[in-house]
């Protein structure tokens, strides 16, 4: 059974930092791209960042570029999202996601991802 489990969310003041982690199991994602998405109340799920299987290629949403960094550790089957200079508008539930097929690369389309975690809440206070 494929599982993706996020952790590291919490409450932080604007300007602060958090590091999200995603532990994967049940499947070897080391040769697949992985991504982070988020969903705020009343809004659609939106793309945050994605990383290629080897980690050399990354793709960020414009709203987080320069503040967030996605990385992965294939040996530990883990995905990370370092979030700095957080803003109240970053408040959302954050999800990690993985595709069933190769070739997704660093897609920003949630429909390209088949496996999702349960999400972790990030709340940024002003």
Steps between C-alpha positions, in 0.01 A plus 500: 500500500642834394516756776616859512506657846566868550628656820652824621204734472401738775435858602765759423518877490541685175863505397568168670602164359376144495633182347250247374588136452328227303580136571415258220449126524348213309666608179841619393459858389870549448456491120188716494438869538336621821308813577350724767156655472289703739136580556366795694141510631256573222767475231607239252810292553799680351849407398790599724812320377619184327831321465629250247595150608870574504446835666672703235189672369258698711194707422334755728181699500573868451348580838763296687803539277800624696341412835435124479745223415401148404744215547500124528703219649449188288696283741249583773195514271433851622389830352548838666377856467697773676278805536658832593361852525153361550201723433141476625394411146709184527248366751361174364504125529813376323504169314778297347419305186651240272409374153423146389690539174838630405525800273311735727826684566428819695136540405289762673177324403345314796333261256843360415540373857329185620619456857433761768573536867244604759642849526656710773362836614716810471368814664684831472386776730545867421 
